[in-house]
Amino acid sequence: MRIYEAGILALLPLVIVNAIPFPPTLHITPPIQQTGEDQGIFTGGSTPFDGPKLNFFNGSASDWWYFDAVSMDGSTHVTITFLIANLTSAENFVGEFTSINSVIFTAGFANGTTYQAFLPAGDAIVTTAGDGASGYWNGTGATFSASHDMSRFEIYVDLPVFNVTGTIILNSFTPPHSPCSIDIINASQGLTDVLGWVNPVPDSNTEVNIAIGDDLIVFNGTGYHDKNWATVPLAETAAFWYWGHVRLGPYSLIWWDLFLHDTTEINHGYLVTADSVISVGCYGLKVRPTGFNSTFPPSGHSGNPQGLHIEYEFGNGKVFVVDVTGRVEWEPLFQVGGYTRFVGQGTGGFQGGPVYSGPTLYEWMRYIP
């Protein structure tokens, strides 16, 4: 297990950190799985922050870019994920997929209706400029593009087969960060030795304008983007985890509480406002299920919890406490265990202080037979 050190940032002035000026790069991944051993990058500074992290794609490796947007009342959302991975052997999905390159688009309407589309792709083409990455998954009609400093992302979807078209625009007001540090140049980018994660856009002011047939999803809300990769099948990376984000008044919180198969707990927390980073680190955070189906640790037969309770202790006597609840918005079939995505509302704030409410999106991933 990798051991991390993280400092507490007491109202550090918010500055979008510009890493060393990387020259532009071009990466083209064909849709056919390769044979051989993959190698991942888990330390910052050697490649663009949001750029590709793997040099090879066999049946175990995966590399993906994830985006979501949630309306301020938590009733409506969209997500889109650009993947390079064998969805069955690496990502644990049930099904037959013709390409290791794919796009997954999901949406949820205020009336409770949900929507999903799986799109196999030809070549996955990723370019970088500065620390930002832009992607085109050939044949899908879906693209994303970023400014060099990752302060703005534009996602375009034009999926005629599914009658889906529109845009998602993220304007970030929060600095990017590595798992345990605000340093995006030198810090470790590994949650574990085989699972990487960086967060270019912890929170943003986001504009969504999507048409799905005759139905429209149009809102200004909160937006998020992260980058994930693994050198082994995801089912081998952890037993289960709780991950999510919430905006509460002036605060934006990201949490990730991960449990390895040997029961080791690894956690990450990031609390920020539009003016300052309050804390980032890999200790002091605890996430537990609440309400019905709140048995902990969960078993392979546990149902979806009613909510989550998050406590983030900073070591200076301050504790940020949050409770989230949400509707089940996406629950694809997995070969082992399962995945549930929730969208709804959170409430919380500093213990003993004002209580805020706001939109949240969170997930419960489990690889428990």
Secondary structure in CASP SS format (residue, H / E / C, confidence):
PFRMAT SS
TARGET T0000
AUTHOR 0000-0000-0000
METHOD secondary structure of the structure
MODEL  1
M C 1.00
R C 1.00
I C 1.00
Y C 1.00
E C 1.00
A C 1.00
G C 1.00
I C 1.00
L C 1.00
A C 1.00
L C 1.00
L E 1.00
P E 1.00
L C 1.00
V C 1.00
I C 1.00
V C 1.00
N C 1.00
A C 1.00
I C 1.00
P C 1.00
F C 1.00
P C 1.00
P C 1.00
T E 1.00
L E 1.00
H E 1.00
I E 1.00
T E 1.00
P C 1.00
P C 1.00
I C 1.00
Q C 1.00
Q C 1.00
T C 1.00
G C 1.00
E C 1.00
D C 1.00
Q C 1.00
G E 1.00
I C 1.00
F C 1.00
T E 1.00
G C 1.00
G C 1.00
S C 1.00
T C 1.00
P C 1.00
F C 1.00
D C 1.00
G C 1.00
P C 1.00
K C 1.00
L E 1.00
N C 1.00
F C 1.00
F C 1.00
N C 1.00
G C 1.00
S C 1.00
A C 1.00
S E 1.00
D E 1.00
W E 1.00
W E 1.00
Y E 1.00
F E 1.00
D E 1.00
A E 1.00
V E 1.00
S E 1.00
M C 1.00
D C 1.00
G C 1.00
S C 1.00
T C 1.00
H E 1.00
V E 1.00
T E 1.00
I E 1.00
T E 1.00
F E 1.00
L E 1.00
I E 1.00
A E 1.00
N C 1.00
L C 1.00
T C 1.00
S C 1.00
A C 1.00
E C 1.00
N C 1.00
F E 1.00
V C 1.00
G C 1.00
E C 1.00
F C 1.00
T C 1.00
S C 1.00
I C 1.00
N E 1.00
S E 1.00
V E 1.00
I E 1.00
F E 1.00
T E 1.00
A E 1.00
G E 1.00
F C 1.00
A C 1.00
N C 1.00
G C 1.00
T C 1.00
T E 1.00
Y E 1.00
Q E 1.00
A E 1.00
F E 1.00
L E 1.00
P E 1.00
A C 1.00
G C 1.00
D C 1.00
A E 1.00
I E 1.00
V E 1.00
T E 1.00
T E 1.00
A E 1.00
G C 1.00
D C 1.00
G E 1.00
A E 1.00
S E 1.00
G E 1.00
Y E 1.00
W E 1.00
N C 1.00
G C 1.00
T C 1.00
G C 1.00
A E 1.00
T E 1.00
F E 1.00
S E 1.00
A E 1.00
S C 1.00
H C 1.00
D C 1.00
M C 1.00
S C 1.00
R E 1.00
F E 1.00
E E 1.00
I E 1.00
Y E 1.00
V E 1.00
D E 1.00
L E 1.00
P C 1.00
V C 1.00
F C 1.00
N C 1.00
V E 1.00
T E 1.00
G E 1.00
T E 1.00
I E 1.00
I E 1.00
L E 1.00
N E 1.00
S E 1.00
F C 1.00
T C 1.00
P C 1.00
P C 1.00
H E 1.00
S E 1.00
P C 1.00
C C 1.00
S E 1.00
I C 1.00
D C 1.00
I C 1.00
I C 1.00
N C 1.00
A C 1.00
S E 1.00
Q C 1.00
G E 1.00
L C 1.00
T C 1.00
D C 1.00
V C 1.00
L E 1.00
G E 1.00
W E 1.00
V E 1.00
N E 1.00
P E 1.00
V E 1.00
P E 1.00
D E 1.00
S E 1.00
N E 1.00
T E 1.00
E E 1.00
V E 1.00
N E 1.00
I E 1.00
A E 1.00
I E 1.00
G C 1.00
D C 1.00
D E 1.00
L E 1.00
I E 1.00
V E 1.00
F E 1.00
N E 1.00
G E 1.00
T E 1.00
G E 1.00
Y E 1.00
H E 1.00
D E 1.00
K E 1.00
N E 1.00
W E 1.00
A E 1.00
T C 1.00
V C 1.00
P C 1.00
L H 1.00
A H 1.00
E H 1.00
T H 1.00
A C 1.00
A C 1.00
F E 1.00
W E 1.00
Y E 1.00
W E 1.00
G E 1.00
H E 1.00
V E 1.00
R E 1.00
L E 1.00
G C 1.00
P C 1.00
Y E 1.00
S E 1.00
L E 1.00
I E 1.00
W E 1.00
W E 1.00
D E 1.00
L E 1.00
F E 1.00
L C 1.00
H C 1.00
D C 1.00
T C 1.00
T C 1.00
E E 1.00
I E 1.00
N E 1.00
H E 1.00
G E 1.00
Y E 1.00
L E 1.00
V E 1.00
T C 1.00
A C 1.00
D C 1.00
S E 1.00
V E 1.00
I E 1.00
S E 1.00
V E 1.00
G E 1.00
C C 1.00
Y C 1.00
G C 1.00
L E 1.00
K E 1.00
V E 1.00
R E 1.00
P E 1.00
T E 1.00
G C 1.00
F C 1.00
N C 1.00
S C 1.00
T C 1.00
F C 1.00
P C 1.00
P C 1.00
S C 1.00
G C 1.00
H C 1.00
S C 1.00
G C 1.00
N C 1.00
P C 1.00
Q C 1.00
G E 1.00
L E 1.00
H E 1.00
I E 1.00
E E 1.00
Y E 1.00
E E 1.00
F C 1.00
G C 1.00
N C 1.00
G C 1.00
K C 1.00
V E 1.00
F E 1.00
V E 1.00
V E 1.00
D E 1.00
V E 1.00
T E 1.00
G E 1.00
R E 1.00
V E 1.00
E E 1.00
W E 1.00
E C 1.00
P C 1.00
L C 1.00
F E 1.00
Q C 1.00
V C 1.00
G C 1.00
G E 1.00
Y E 1.00
T E 1.00
R E 1.00
F E 1.00
V E 1.00
G E 1.00
Q E 1.00
G E 1.00
T E 1.00
G E 1.00
G E 1.00
F E 1.00
Q C 1.00
G C 1.00
G C 1.00
P C 1.00
V C 1.00
Y E 1.00
S E 1.00
G E 1.00
P E 1.00
T E 1.00
L E 1.00
Y E 1.00
E E 1.00
W E 1.00
M E 1.00
R E 1.00
Y C 1.00
I C 1.00
P C 1.00
END
